[in-house]
């Protein structure tokens, strides 16, 4: 009986420690919203129409298909996609866990094992790229006004996520006709999430954003939502 009591106390301490760690994780993320990076005055007027797109959990960078800085179709050619609309104006780019991306096309496909595997780390990352029409930005879109210099730094951030700067497609991996997956540098874990990748790019570009962005609200808090 004494041994059983000791094991119960140990399990209780482990569970208490887990709850405390989760609480600390969330508290730090929330607190950092109020201590953002890049809070100084804007040095240059916006020149690029760009967006952050959030589904409430995950964020993507949404960038114009063509600009003076880059033509994304040269890096992510349309032959890698099933059928990109002719009037696609933007490309959405997100970074995330390979297993989660490839096997969770909808939230209905999410399993506790797959979620735990992503958080524990160990899986390589992928880039998810989608060509979007303007009408697809109505929900969950946040304005990202960028100067030409800021945009160039954000482009460099995306390129740095590709192995040796090369876009290597994952054959046969698609959610729909407008998207494709590519090999990416790094690995997903509790402290390196899809949103920390987005936030790191925004900080590099000089956008006001939380200093650490594990959640989508850390990315979008200081951005203006799109008007209907």
C-alpha positions in Angstrom: 0.0 0.0 0.0 2.8 2.4 0.9 4.4 1.7 -2.5 1.1 2.5 -4.3 0.8 5.7 -2.3 4.3 6.8 -3.4 3.6 6.1 -7.0 0.4 8.1 -6.8 2.2 11.0 -5.3 4.9 10.8 -8.1 2.2 10.7 -10.8 0.5 13.7 -9.1 3.7 15.7 -9.0 4.4 14.9 -12.7 0.9 16.0 -13.7 1.2 19.1 -11.6 4.5 19.9 -13.2 3.0 19.4 -16.7 0.1 21.7 -15.9 2.5 24.3 -14.6 4.7 24.1 -17.6 1.8 24.5 -20.0 0.6 27.5 -18.0 4.0 29.1 -18.1 4.3 28.5 -21.8 0.9 30.2 -22.4 1.6 33.0 -20.0 4.9 33.9 -21.6 3.3 33.9 -25.1 0.5 36.1 -23.9 2.8 38.5 -22.0 5.1 39.0 -25.0 2.2 40.4 -27.0 2.6 43.5 -25.0 6.4 43.7 -25.5 6.7 43.6 -29.3 9.7 44.0 -31.5 10.1 46.8 -34.1 7.9 49.5 -32.4 9.8 52.5 -33.8 8.4 54.9 -36.4 7.9 53.6 -39.9 10.9 54.7 -42.0 9.5 54.2 -45.5 5.9 54.2 -46.9 4.3 50.9 -47.8 5.0 49.8 -51.4 3.9 46.1 -51.4 0.4 44.7 -50.8 0.9 41.7 -48.6 -1.0 39.8 -45.9 -0.9 37.4 -43.0 -3.6 34.7 -43.3 -4.7 32.9 -40.2 -7.1 30.0 -39.7 -7.1 30.6 -36.0 -4.2 28.3 -35.3 -1.8 28.5 -38.2 -0.5 31.5 -40.1 0.8 31.9 -43.7 2.6 34.8 -45.3 0.6 36.0 -48.3 2.7 37.8 -50.9 2.1 39.2 -54.4 2.9 36.6 -57.1 5.1 39.1 -59.0 7.0 42.2 -57.8 10.3 43.9 -58.5 11.8 41.8 -55.8 10.7 38.3 -57.0 8.5 36.4 -59.3 7.3 33.5 -57.1 6.3 31.5 -60.2 10.0 31.2 -61.1 10.7 29.7 -57.7 7.5 27.7 -57.3 6.6 26.9 -61.0 3.0 26.2 -61.9 4.0 22.8 -63.2 4.3 21.7 -59.5 0.6 22.5 -59.1 -2.5 20.8 -60.4 -4.4 23.8 -61.7 -3.6 27.3 -60.5 -6.4 29.9 -61.4 -5.4 32.3 -64.1 -6.3 35.2 -61.9 -4.3 34.2 -58.9 -2.7 37.4 -57.5 -1.0 36.1 -54.3 1.0 33.2 -53.1 0.5 31.9 -49.5 3.6 30.4 -47.9 3.6 28.5 -44.6 6.2 26.4 -42.7 5.2 23.4 -40.6 5.7 19.8 -39.4 6.0 17.3 -42.3 3.8 14.5 -40.8 1.2 17.0 -39.7 1.1 18.7 -43.0 0.9 15.6 -45.2 -1.6 13.7 -43.1 -3.9 16.4 -41.7 -5.5 18.1 -44.6 -8.5 19.1 -42.4 -9.0 19.4 -38.6 -11.2 16.2 -38.8 -8.0 14.3 -39.7 -6.2 15.5 -36.5 -5.3 12.8 -34.0 -3.9 13.1 -30.5 -0.9 11.0 -31.6 -0.1 13.2 -34.6 -0.5 16.4 -32.5 1.8 15.1 -29.8 4.3 13.9 -32.3 4.6 17.4 -33.8 5.0 19.1 -30.4 7.6 16.6 -29.3 9.7 17.3 -32.4 11.8 15.1 -34.4 10.1 15.5 -37.8 11.5 17.5 -40.6 9.6 20.6 -41.9 7.9 21.4 -45.1 6.8 24.6 -46.9 3.2 24.7 -48.0 2.6 26.9 -51.0 -0.8 28.0 -52.4 -1.6 30.3 -55.2 -4.6 32.4 -54.2 -7.2 34.6 -55.8 -8.0 37.9 -54.0 -11.5 36.6 -53.0 -9.8 33.9 -50.9 -8.4 36.6 -48.5 -11.8 37.7 -47.1 -11.6 35.6 -43.9 -8.7 35.6 -41.5 -6.6 38.0 -43.5 -4.5 40.8 -41.8 -2.9 43.6 -43.7 0.9 43.6 -43.9 2.0 46.9 -45.3 5.7 46.6 -46.4 8.2 48.9 -47.9 10.3 47.6 -50.8 13.2 47.1 -48.4 11.1 45.2 -45.9 9.7 43.0 -48.6 13.1 42.1 -49.8 14.1 40.9 -46.3 10.9 38.9 -46.1 11.7 37.3 -49.5 15.1 36.4 -48.1 13.5 34.8 -45.1 11.4 32.5 -47.3 14.3 31.6 -49.5 16.4 30.7 -46.4 13.8 28.1 -45.5 14.5 26.1 -48.7 17.5 23.7 -48.8 20.3 25.5 -50.5 17.7 28.0 -51.7 16.1 25.4 -54.1 12.4 24.5 -54.2 12.2 20.7 -54.1 8.5 19.6 -54.5 7.0 16.6 -52.7 5.6 14.5 -55.5 1.9 13.9 -55.3 1.4 15.9 -52.1 -1.6 18.3 -52.5 -4.7 19.4 -50.6 -6.3 20.9 -53.7 -5.5 22.1 -57.2 -3.9 25.3 -56.1 -1.2 24.0 -53.6 2.0 22.1 -53.4 4.5 21.1 -50.7 8.3 21.6 -50.7 11.2 20.4 -48.6 12.2 22.9 -45.9 15.0 23.5 -43.5 14.5 22.9 -39.8 12.2 20.8 -37.7 8.9 21.6 -35.9 8.7 21.4 -32.1 7.0 23.1 -29.1 9.2 26.1 -29.4 9.6 26.2 -33.2 6.1 26.3 -34.6 4.6 27.4 -37.8 3.9 30.7 -36.2 7.4 31.2 -34.9 8.6 30.9 -38.5 6.1 33.5 -39.7 6.9 35.8 -36.8 10.7 35.5 -37.3 10.2 36.6 -40.9 8.1 39.6 -39.8 10.7 40.6 -37.2 13.5 40.3 -39.8 11.4 42.6 -42.1 11.0 45.2 -39.4 7.2 44.6 -38.8 5.8 45.1 -35.3 5.2 41.7 -33.9 5.7 39.7 -30.6 9.3 38.7 -29.8 8.2 35.1 -29.7 5.2 33.8 -31.7 4.2 30.3 -30.8 0.5 31.0 -31.4 -1.3 32.8 -34.3 -2.5 35.7 -32.1 1.2 36.5 -31.3 1.6 37.1 -35.1 -1.6 38.9 -35.8 -2.2 41.0 -32.7 -0.5 44.2 -34.0 -1.8 43.8 -37.6 -5.0 45.3 -38.9 -7.6 42.8 -40.1 -8.9 43.1 -43.6 -12.2 45.0 -44.0 -15.1 43.1 -45.5 
